[in-house]
Amino acid sequence: MSKIKFLVLGVAAFVIGMSVQHFAMSDVPSKIAVVDVQKVVASSSQVKALKKEQQAKASEIIKYVENARKDVASVTDEKKKKALEDKYNKELVSKRDKLEKDYAAKLAAIDKSISDKISAEAKTAGYDIVLAKGVVLYGGTDITSNIIKAVK
């Protein structure tokens, strides 16, 4: 009797194993695309505009610091000088934090926009998976040029 139970258990395990393997293999994607994300980001007009905007804001902050230094240097009273330095430092930290927060928000929006364009292209062309080109050693259809056109 125990041999029959052992045999039935073995057959059941084999059938379940084959079913799981068949189920896992049935979801293998048939179309895979790759995208050179760095190339897409580098050619994005949104990213270029954001960089230009950041450079302009950085120049404004540099001018602010230069003016603050001149202003502080013109004061002779040490207590007033220290108070003025503290004031300018607080303002500078506030400006820098606002600049970083705005930059991060805009960068996140651009990232989402690029991701949405990649998803749209993948759905339109019928791709099941899109991977970053840097992680794929072989295979996949390169759709980078299509994404670059969509992002510009």
N, C-alpha and C positions, 0 to 999 in steps of 0.2 A: 504494500500500500504506500509506503513512504517513497518508493522508487517512482510510482505513478505521480505522486504529488510533485516530486522533484522534476520529472519530465514535463509535466504540465506547466510548472513554474518556469522552467527553462524555455519552453516554446512560447509562453506568454511574454517573457522578457525579450526574446528574439523578435516577435511580432511588433511589440511596442517600440523597440529600437529601430526597426525598419521604418515604421510609421513616422517616427520623429525625424529620421534622416530624410525621408521623402518630403516631409513638411518643410524642413529647413532648406532643402535644395530647391523647392518650388518657388522660394522667394528670392532667388539669385537674380540680380538685375541684369538686364540685357543691354542697356545702353549707358555708357559711362562717359562723362565729359570732364575735361580738365581746364582750369583757368589760371593764368599767371596773374595772381591778384596784385602783386607789386607793380607789374606793368600797367594794369588797369588803373590803379591808384595814381601812379606817376603821370598818366595821360589824362586824368580827369580834370575837366575845366573847373569843377567845384573845388577840388583840392588846390589847384593853382591859384584860384581866387582867394581861398582861405589863407594860403601862405602869404600872398601879397598883402592881405588885410592884417595879418599878424606882424609882418615886417613894418607896416605903417604904424601900428599900435606900439610896437617896440621902440620905434623912433620917437614917438610921443613921450614914452616913459623916459627915454634917455634925455630928452630935452627937459622934462620935468625934474629929473635928478640934477642936471646941470644948473638949472635955475634955482633949485633948492640949495645947492652948495654955495652958489653966489650969494643968495639971501642970507644963509647962515654965516658965511664969511664976513659979511658986512656988519654983523652985530658984534659989539665989543663986550657987552656985559655977559659974563659966563652963565649966569642963571637963565637969562633970556635966550642965550645961544643954545643951551641944553634943552629948554622948553621948545624952541623952534625945531631943533633936530628931532625931538620926540614926535612933534606934530607931523613933520614931513615923513618920518619913518612910518608912522601909522597910516598916513595917506598913501604912501608907496605900497605898503603891504596890502591895503584895501584895493588899490588899483591892480596890483599883480594878481590877487586872488580873483577879482572880477574877470580879468583878462583870461586867466586859466580856466575858469568855470565856463565862460562864453566859448572859448576854443574847444573845450571838451564836448560841450553840447553840440556845437556845429560839426565837429568831427564825427560824433555819434550819428548825427543826421545823415552825413555823407556816407558813412559806413552802411547805414540801413538802406540808403538809396542804391548803393552799388550792389548790396546783397539782394535787394528786390529785383534789380535788373538781371542779375545772374539767375535768380529763380524764374523770372518771366521767360528768359531765353531758354532755360532748361525745359520748362513746361511746353513752350511753343515747339521746340525741336524734338520733344519726346524723350528726353534723357531721364533716367531713373536716379542717377547719382551724379553730382558735380563735386570734384575734388580739387584742392589746390595743386597746381602743377608741381610744386616743389616736393610733394609727398608721393608722387606717382613715379615709379621707376620705368614703367613700360605700359603702353596702352592708353586708351581713352582718346576721345576726339577733342582736340584743342579748340575751344570756342572763345579764346581770349580776344581775337580781333572783332568778333561780333559784340562782345561786351564793351570793348573800347568805343566802338561806334555808338552804342546805346548810351554810354556814359557821357560822351562829349556833348 
